Amino acid sequence: MPRLTVLCVILLQCCASLAPAAEPAPWQGGSVGLGHGPLRVSDSKRFLVHADGTPFFYLGDTAWELFNRLDREEAQKYLENRRQKGFTVIQAVALAELDGLNVPNAYGHRPLIDSDPTRPAVVDGPRNDYWDHVDFIVDLAESKGMFIGMLPTWGDKWNKKWGKGPEIFTPANAKTYGQWLGRRYKDKPIIWILGGDRPIENDKHRQIIRAMAQGLREGDGGRHLITFHPMGGNSSSRWLHDEQWLDFNMLQSGHRARDLANYDMVAADYALQPTKPCMDAEPRYDDHSVRGAKQKDQWFDDYDCRQAAYWNLLAGGHGHTYGCHPIWMMRHKRLPKMPWPQPVRHYWDEVLDLDGAWQMLVARRLMQNRPMLERVPDQSLIASGAGKGADHVQAARGKGYAFVYVPTGRAVKVNLGKISGARVKAWWYDTRSGVAKAIGEFANTGVREFTPPGQPARGNDWVLVLDDAGAGFPAPGATGNQ
């Protein structure tokens, strides 16, 4: 072969190895099989399942202002985009953060009469009021096989630098409002999320939250799960873990810095008694400025999203929520610019297809590719190379398999013999594309070192998958939609 041809071949091979990973194949059909019934907590108290026991993977997207700021055509565009990416829960607020009591929705409607939560502004006929628009979006999400994680209201507190939550609730009217909401959406795929990014500062706050939960339970007959969304750096467990109405814990690791150790927060909730499912429901937002960064022009990206997701899931999270800064607020060209303490550089419809959103589908396919309900965190899998900070390696195992997340491409030594089988089949799972690379088969004993493809670097993250070679599992991620 001529020297020039050989050089061209080598160059093409090098370019191919440096090319970005291919976009994952879109999810086909409804994101969730809603025919399996409403959701409940699993018998192990670690996961969510449908009424018939079918596992449910909570993959949330943060769309707080969805009801208030998008019209019907825009909501269709957004929800179809999220269906294709395999999201199963859309987190949105009924009484929105950005002055949702006074700023009308896309059709000029407000949610309440005289800001009274006991008097929802309902007009006879379809498409005539604010709640008709909420109904439309809830129904549209249902048609696409997605749950709405509905916040009845944003936090009941005013902060001039940080949104405007409706400070209108008492225990009495919170219960009445909860009853009304519960009745209206009793037969819809809903998860109730109380709180709205605020702390519980006193007993009155606790009474309001408790009364709203009671109202929701009475209104929907206990059909839907209820949780609580806290402020950054906190978990619902801080105030509410022992509340009987709290079905699972949510934490918000937040947007303070890169490499936030959300795995420690998840592990703390995982260890609590009584046992309840837990998850990171607001990690670093994609396309959000990095607070406290030495350089001003730094933004969280797809790697930050992947790192937070795998750390959370392998530390014990039953599910995970993705978020994108322009999307949670539905920053819109037709609406006036809002004052916000952190810069926003895009509009909502410009960032629907960021790599970070696609890669949540890659994570979902891996989690559902092995027996999900048996997954438990297990750092004893790591013999050495666990790392600290950005290099932290997180491990979990299940029935006949183990996952080891390696965030920066460094070699890790693994204790074999932690899963069943005489022999182990090993894979590297690409967190960007969902492609699995076979490593080989080994005796399931002793300590073995595994080195990820590529060079150690931020962003070169992989999941080491170890399978009982006799279990007959497919390649990681190979089962597609189901």
C-alpha positions as CSV (number, residue, x, y, z in Angstrom):
1,M,0.0,0.0,0.0
2,P,1.5,3.4,-0.9
3,R,2.8,5.5,2.0
4,L,0.3,8.3,1.3
5,T,-2.6,5.9,1.4
6,V,-1.4,4.4,4.7
7,L,-1.1,7.9,6.2
8,C,-4.6,8.8,5.0
9,V,-6.0,5.6,6.6
10,I,-4.3,6.3,9.9
11,L,-5.5,9.9,9.8
12,L,-9.1,8.8,9.2
13,Q,-8.9,6.3,12.0
14,C,-7.6,9.0,14.4
15,C,-10.3,11.4,13.4
16,A,-12.9,8.7,13.9
17,S,-11.6,8.0,17.4
18,L,-11.8,11.8,18.2
19,A,-15.3,12.3,16.8
20,P,-18.2,12.9,19.2
21,A,-20.3,9.9,20.1
22,A,-23.3,9.3,18.0
23,E,-26.7,10.6,19.3
24,P,-28.6,7.8,21.0
25,A,-31.6,6.4,19.1
26,P,-34.8,8.1,20.3
27,W,-37.3,6.4,22.6
28,Q,-40.0,4.7,20.6
29,G,-43.7,4.9,21.7
30,G,-45.0,6.0,25.1
31,S,-42.3,6.7,27.6
32,V,-44.0,4.6,30.3
33,G,-46.5,1.8,30.0
34,L,-49.4,3.5,31.9
35,G,-51.5,0.3,31.7
36,H,-49.5,-1.1,34.7
37,G,-51.5,1.1,37.0
38,P,-50.7,3.9,39.5
39,L,-47.4,4.2,41.3
40,R,-46.5,2.9,44.7
41,V,-43.4,2.3,46.8
42,S,-41.8,-1.1,46.2
43,D,-41.9,-3.8,48.8
44,S,-38.2,-3.1,49.6
45,K,-39.0,0.5,50.2
46,R,-36.1,1.5,47.9
47,F,-37.8,2.0,44.5
48,L,-41.1,3.0,42.8
49,V,-43.2,0.4,41.0
50,H,-46.6,0.4,39.3
51,A,-49.6,-1.2,41.0
52,D,-48.9,-4.6,39.4
53,G,-45.2,-4.5,40.5
54,T,-43.7,-3.4,37.2
55,P,-40.6,-1.3,38.0
56,F,-40.8,2.5,37.4
57,F,-37.7,4.5,36.6
58,Y,-38.2,8.1,37.6
59,L,-36.3,10.2,35.0
60,G,-37.5,13.7,35.6
61,D,-37.1,17.0,33.7
62,T,-37.4,20.3,35.4
63,A,-40.0,22.4,33.6
64,W,-41.2,24.5,36.5
65,E,-42.9,27.3,34.4
66,L,-44.4,24.9,31.8
67,F,-48.1,25.7,32.6
68,N,-47.7,29.4,32.9
69,R,-45.4,30.3,30.0
70,L,-45.9,28.0,27.1
71,D,-48.9,27.9,24.7
72,R,-50.4,24.6,23.5
73,E,-48.3,24.3,20.4
74,E,-45.1,25.0,22.4
75,A,-46.1,22.5,25.1
76,Q,-46.6,19.8,22.3
77,K,-43.1,20.6,21.0
78,Y,-41.5,20.4,24.4
79,L,-43.3,17.2,25.6
80,E,-42.7,15.3,22.3
81,N,-39.0,16.2,22.6
82,R,-38.9,14.9,26.1
83,R,-40.8,11.7,25.1
84,Q,-38.1,11.0,22.5
85,K,-35.5,11.3,25.2
86,G,-37.2,8.8,27.5
87,F,-38.2,11.2,30.3
88,T,-40.8,9.7,32.5
89,V,-41.7,12.6,34.8
90,I,-42.1,16.3,33.9
91,Q,-41.8,18.5,37.0
92,A,-44.0,21.6,36.7
93,V,-45.7,24.1,39.1
94,A,-49.4,24.9,39.1
95,L,-49.0,28.3,40.9
96,A,-45.7,29.3,39.2
97,E,-42.6,30.8,40.8
98,L,-42.3,33.8,38.4
99,D,-45.3,35.7,39.9
100,G,-47.7,33.1,38.6
101,L,-50.6,34.6,40.5
102,N,-50.5,37.9,38.7
103,V,-48.8,37.2,35.4
104,P,-51.3,35.4,33.1
105,N,-50.5,32.4,31.1
106,A,-50.2,32.4,27.3
107,Y,-53.9,32.8,26.9
108,G,-54.4,35.7,29.4
109,H,-55.7,33.5,32.2
110,R,-54.8,33.6,35.9
111,P,-55.2,30.6,38.2
112,L,-57.1,32.0,41.2
113,I,-59.9,34.6,41.9
114,D,-58.4,37.4,44.0
115,S,-55.4,35.2,44.7
116,D,-57.6,33.0,46.9
117,P,-56.5,29.3,46.8
118,T,-60.1,28.3,47.8
119,R,-61.4,30.0,44.6
120,P,-59.7,28.5,41.5
121,A,-60.6,30.6,38.4
122,V,-62.7,28.0,36.6
123,V,-65.0,28.9,33.7
124,D,-67.5,26.5,32.1
125,G,-66.5,25.0,28.7
126,P,-63.1,23.8,27.3
127,R,-60.1,26.1,26.9
128,N,-61.7,29.0,28.8
129,D,-59.5,29.2,31.8
130,Y,-56.0,28.6,33.3
131,W,-56.9,25.1,34.6
132,D,-58.2,24.1,31.1
133,H,-54.6,24.8,29.9
134,V,-53.1,22.7,32.8
135,D,-55.6,19.9,31.9
136,F,-54.5,20.1,28.2
137,I,-50.8,19.6,29.2
138,V,-51.5,16.9,31.7
139,D,-53.6,15.0,29.1
140,L,-50.9,15.5,26.5
141,A,-48.2,14.2,28.8
142,E,-50.4,11.2,29.5
143,S,-50.9,10.5,25.8
144,K,-47.1,10.3,25.5
145,G,-46.7,8.0,28.5
146,M,-45.3,10.5,31.0
147,F,-46.2,11.5,34.5
148,I,-46.5,15.1,35.7
149,G,-44.6,15.8,38.9
150,M,-47.0,18.5,39.9
151,L,-46.1,21.1,42.5
152,P,-49.4,22.6,43.8
153,T,-47.5,25.9,44.4
154,W,-44.0,27.3,44.5
155,G,-42.5,28.1,47.9
156,D,-44.7,30.2,50.1
157,K,-42.2,33.0,50.5
158,W,-41.1,36.2,48.7
159,N,-37.4,36.8,47.8
160,K,-36.7,39.8,45.6
161,K,-33.7,38.2,44.1
162,W,-35.2,34.7,43.6
163,G,-38.6,34.4,42.1
164,K,-42.0,35.2,43.7
165,G,-43.7,32.4,45.5
166,P,-47.4,33.0,46.4
167,E,-47.5,33.8,50.1
168,I,-51.2,33.1,50.4
169,F,-51.5,29.9,52.3
170,T,-52.8,28.9,55.7
171,P,-53.4,25.4,57.0
172,A,-57.1,25.7,56.3
173,N,-57.0,27.0,52.7
174,A,-54.0,24.8,51.8
175,K,-56.2,21.7,52.7
176,T,-59.1,23.1,50.6
177,Y,-56.8,23.8,47.7
178,G,-55.3,20.3,48.0
179,Q,-58.7,18.6,48.0
180,W,-59.7,20.5,44.9
181,L,-56.5,19.6,43.0
182,G,-56.6,16.0,44.2
183,R,-60.2,15.6,42.9
184,R,-59.4,17.3,39.5
185,Y,-56.4,15.0,38.7
186,K,-57.5,11.9,40.6
187,D,-57.4,9.7,37.5
188,K,-54.3,11.2,35.8
189,P,-50.7,10.1,36.0
190,I,-49.5,12.5,38.7
191,I,-46.9,12.6,41.4
192,W,-47.5,15.4,43.9
193,I,-44.4,17.4,44.9
194,L,-44.9,19.8,47.8
195,G,-42.3,22.4,48.9
196,G,-41.1,24.4,45.9
197,D,-37.4,25.2,46.7
198,R,-38.0,26.6,50.2
199,P,-37.1,25.5,53.7
200,I,-39.6,24.8,56.4
201,E,-38.7,27.6,58.8
202,N,-41.4,27.3,61.5
203,D,-44.3,25.2,62.7
204,K,-46.8,27.2,60.6
205,H,-44.9,26.1,57.5
206,R,-45.0,22.5,58.6
207,Q,-48.8,22.8,59.3
208,I,-49.4,24.3,55.8
209,I,-47.5,21.5,54.1
210,R,-49.1,18.8,56.2
211,A,-52.6,20.2,55.5
212,M,-52.0,20.4,51.8
213,A,-50.8,16.8,51.8
214,Q,-53.9,15.8,53.7
215,G,-56.1,17.6,51.2
216,L,-54.5,15.9,48.3
217,R,-54.9,12.5,49.9
218,E,-58.6,13.2,50.5
219,G,-59.1,14.6,47.0
220,D,-57.5,11.8,45.1
221,G,-58.3,8.9,47.5
222,G,-54.6,8.2,48.1
223,R,-54.0,7.3,44.4
224,H,-50.9,9.3,43.9
225,L,-47.5,9.4,45.6
226,I,-46.5,12.6,47.5
227,T,-43.0,14.0,48.1
228,F,-41.3,17.3,48.9
229,H,-38.9,19.5,46.9
230,P,-36.4,21.3,49.2
231,M,-34.1,24.3,48.7
232,G,-30.5,23.7,47.5
233,G,-28.1,21.7,49.6
234,N,-31.0,20.0,51.5
235,S,-33.3,17.0,51.5
236,S,-36.9,16.6,52.4
237,S,-35.6,14.3,55.1
238,R,-34.3,17.2,57.0
239,W,-37.8,18.3,58.1
240,L,-40.2,15.6,57.0
241,H,-38.7,12.1,56.9
242,D,-41.1,10.8,59.6
243,E,-44.2,12.2,58.1
244,Q,-46.5,9.4,57.0
245,W,-47.7,11.2,53.9
246,L,-44.1,11.5,52.6
247,D,-43.7,8.5,50.3
248,F,-40.1,9.2,49.1
249,N,-37.4,11.7,49.8
250,M,-36.2,14.3,47.3
251,L,-32.9,16.2,47.7
252,Q,-31.5,19.1,45.8
253,S,-27.8,19.0,45.5
254,G,-28.0,22.3,43.7
255,H,-25.8,24.5,41.4
256,R,-23.1,25.8,43.8
257,A,-20.0,24.3,42.1
258,R,-18.7,21.5,39.9
259,D,-18.2,18.0,41.3
260,L,-20.7,18.4,44.1
261,A,-20.7,15.2,46.2
262,N,-24.4,14.4,45.8
263,Y,-23.5,10.8,46.5
264,D,-22.9,11.7,50.1
265,M,-26.4,13.3,50.4
266,V,-28.0,10.3,48.7
267,A,-26.2,7.9,51.0
268,A,-27.3,9.8,54.1
269,D,-31.0,9.5,53.0
270,Y,-30.5,5.9,52.0
271,A,-29.4,5.0,55.5
272,L,-32.3,6.6,57.3
273,Q,-35.0,4.7,59.2
274,P,-37.8,4.1,58.3
275,T,-36.6,3.2,54.9
276,K,-37.9,5.4,52.0
277,P,-36.8,5.7,48.4
278,C,-34.6,8.7,47.7
279,M,-33.2,10.6,44.8
280,D,-31.5,13.8,43.6
281,A,-34.3,15.8,42.1
282,E,-32.3,19.0,41.3
283,P,-28.6,18.6,40.5
284,R,-26.5,21.0,38.5
285,Y,-28.5,22.5,35.6
286,D,-27.2,22.1,32.1
287,D,-26.3,25.5,30.6
288,H,-26.2,27.1,34.1
289,S,-23.3,29.3,35.1
290,V,-20.9,27.7,37.5
291,R,-21.2,29.8,40.7
292,G,-17.9,30.8,42.3
293,A,-15.9,29.8,39.2
294,K,-12.5,31.6,38.8
295,Q,-13.3,32.3,35.2
296,K,-16.6,34.1,34.6
297,D,-17.5,32.3,31.4
298,Q,-18.0,28.8,32.8
299,W,-21.2,26.8,32.3
300,F,-22.3,23.4,33.5
301,D,-22.4,21.0,30.6
302,D,-23.3,17.4,29.6
303,Y,-20.5,15.9,31.7
304,D,-21.7,17.7,34.8
305,C,-25.2,16.2,34.2
306,R,-23.8,12.7,33.6
307,Q,-21.6,12.8,36.7
308,A,-24.4,13.9,38.9
309,A,-26.8,11.3,37.5
310,Y,-24.5,8.2,37.9
311,W,-23.2,9.3,41.3
312,N,-26.8,9.6,42.5
313,L,-28.1,6.4,40.9
314,L,-25.3,4.2,42.1
315,A,-25.3,5.7,45.6
316,G,-28.9,4.6,46.1
317,G,-31.1,7.0,44.1
318,H,-34.2,5.2,42.7
319,G,-34.4,7.8,39.9
320,H,-32.9,11.1,38.8
321,T,-33.9,14.5,37.5
322,Y,-32.2,16.5,34.8
323,G,-32.5,20.2,34.5
324,C,-31.6,22.9,32.0
325,H,-31.4,26.5,33.1
326,P,-33.4,28.2,30.2
327,I,-35.9,25.4,30.2
328,W,-37.0,25.4,33.8
329,M,-37.9,29.0,33.5
330,M,-39.1,28.6,29.8
331,R,-37.2,31.7,28.9
332,H,-39.2,33.1,26.0
333,K,-38.7,35.6,23.2
334,R,-42.3,36.8,23.4
335,L,-42.1,37.5,27.1
336,P,-40.2,40.4,28.8
337,K,-36.8,39.6,30.2
338,M,-36.9,38.7,33.9
339,P,-34.4,39.8,36.5
340,W,-32.4,36.8,37.6
341,P,-29.3,36.6,39.7
342,Q,-27.5,34.2,37.4
343,P,-27.0,34.9,33.7
344,V,-29.2,33.1,31.1
345,R,-27.7,32.9,27.6
346,H,-30.3,30.9,25.6
347,Y,-34.1,30.6,25.1
348,W,-35.9,27.4,26.0
349,D,-36.4,26.1,22.5
350,E,-32.7,26.6,21.6
351,V,-31.5,24.0,24.2
352,L,-34.0,21.2,23.9
353,D,-31.4,18.9,22.2
354,L,-28.3,19.5,24.4
355,D,-26.1,16.4,24.8
356,G,-26.9,16.3,28.5
357,A,-30.6,15.7,27.9
358,W,-29.9,12.9,25.4
359,Q,-27.5,11.2,27.7
360,M,-30.2,10.9,30.4
361,L,-31.8,8.4,28.0
362,V,-28.4,6.5,27.9
363,A,-28.5,6.3,31.7
364,R,-32.1,5.1,31.8
365,R,-31.4,2.3,29.3
366,L,-28.5,1.1,31.4
367,M,-30.5,1.1,34.7
368,Q,-33.4,-0.8,33.1
369,N,-31.1,-3.2,31.3
370,R,-30.5,-5.2,34.4
371,P,-32.8,-6.2,37.3
372,M,-33.4,-2.8,38.6
373,L,-35.2,-3.5,41.9
374,E,-32.2,-5.5,43.3
375,R,-29.7,-2.6,42.8
376,V,-27.9,-1.6,46.0
377,P,-24.9,0.7,46.5
378,D,-21.7,-1.2,47.4
379,Q,-18.4,0.6,47.6
380,S,-16.8,-2.6,48.8
381,L,-16.5,-3.5,45.1
382,I,-13.7,-1.0,44.8
383,A,-10.4,-2.5,46.0
384,S,-8.4,0.7,45.2
385,G,-8.6,3.8,42.9
386,A,-11.9,5.0,44.4
387,G,-10.6,8.6,44.2
388,K,-11.8,11.8,45.8
389,G,-13.5,14.9,44.5
390,A,-13.9,14.8,40.7
391,D,-12.3,11.3,40.6
392,H,-14.8,9.7,43.0
393,V,-15.7,6.2,41.8
394,Q,-19.2,5.0,42.7
395,A,-20.3,1.4,42.7
396,A,-23.5,-0.6,43.0
397,R,-24.5,-4.2,42.4
398,G,-27.6,-6.2,41.8
399,K,-28.7,-9.7,41.0
400,G,-25.9,-11.1,38.9
401,Y,-24.4,-7.8,37.9
402,A,-22.4,-4.7,39.1
403,F,-22.0,-1.2,37.9
404,V,-18.9,0.9,38.6
405,Y,-18.9,4.5,37.5
406,V,-15.5,5.9,36.7
407,P,-15.8,9.7,36.2
408,T,-12.4,10.7,34.9
409,G,-11.0,7.7,33.0
410,R,-8.6,6.5,35.7
411,A,-7.8,2.8,36.3
412,V,-9.7,1.1,39.1
413,K,-9.1,-2.1,40.9
414,V,-12.3,-4.2,41.6
415,N,-12.9,-6.9,44.1
416,L,-14.5,-9.8,42.2
417,G,-16.6,-12.4,43.8
418,K,-19.2,-9.8,44.9
419,I,-21.8,-11.1,42.4
420,S,-23.0,-14.6,41.5
421,G,-21.3,-16.9,39.0
422,A,-18.0,-18.7,38.5
423,R,-17.0,-16.3,35.7
424,V,-17.6,-12.6,35.1
425,K,-18.2,-10.9,31.7
426,A,-17.0,-7.3,31.7
427,W,-18.0,-4.3,29.6
428,W,-17.3,-0.6,29.3
429,Y,-20.5,1.3,28.8
430,D,-20.1,4.6,27.0
431,T,-22.2,7.2,29.0
432,R,-22.3,9.5,25.9
433,S,-23.6,7.1,23.2
434,G,-24.9,4.1,25.1
435,V,-22.6,1.8,23.2
436,A,-21.1,-1.1,25.1
437,K,-17.5,-2.3,24.5
438,A,-16.8,-5.9,25.5
439,I,-13.7,-6.4,27.7
440,G,-13.6,-10.1,28.2
441,E,-14.4,-12.9,30.6
442,F,-12.6,-13.7,33.9
443,A,-12.7,-15.9,36.9
444,N,-15.0,-14.3,39.5
445,T,-12.3,-14.2,42.2
446,G,-9.5,-12.0,43.4
447,V,-8.8,-8.4,42.4
448,R,-8.6,-7.2,38.8
449,E,-7.6,-3.8,37.5
450,F,-9.8,-2.2,34.7
451,T,-8.6,0.8,32.6
452,P,-11.2,2.8,30.7
453,P,-10.7,3.6,27.0
454,G,-8.9,6.9,26.4
455,Q,-6.7,9.0,28.7
456,P,-7.5,10.1,32.2
457,A,-9.4,13.4,31.9
458,R,-12.4,15.3,33.0
459,G,-15.3,14.2,30.8
460,N,-13.9,10.7,30.0
461,D,-16.4,8.9,32.1
462,W,-17.5,5.3,31.7
463,V,-19.5,2.6,33.6
464,L,-17.8,-0.7,34.1
465,V,-20.4,-3.4,33.9
466,L,-19.7,-6.8,35.4
467,D,-22.1,-9.6,34.7
468,D,-22.5,-13.1,35.9
469,A,-21.3,-14.8,32.6
470,G,-24.0,-17.5,33.1
471,A,-26.9,-15.1,33.6
472,G,-27.5,-14.5,29.9
473,F,-27.7,-10.7,30.1
474,P,-27.7,-8.8,26.8
475,A,-25.1,-6.1,26.1
476,P,-25.6,-3.2,28.5
477,G,-28.2,-0.8,27.0
478,A,-29.0,-3.2,24.2
479,T,-32.7,-3.8,25.2
480,G,-33.7,-0.4,23.7
481,N,-37.0,1.0,25.0
482,Q,-37.9,-1.7,27.6
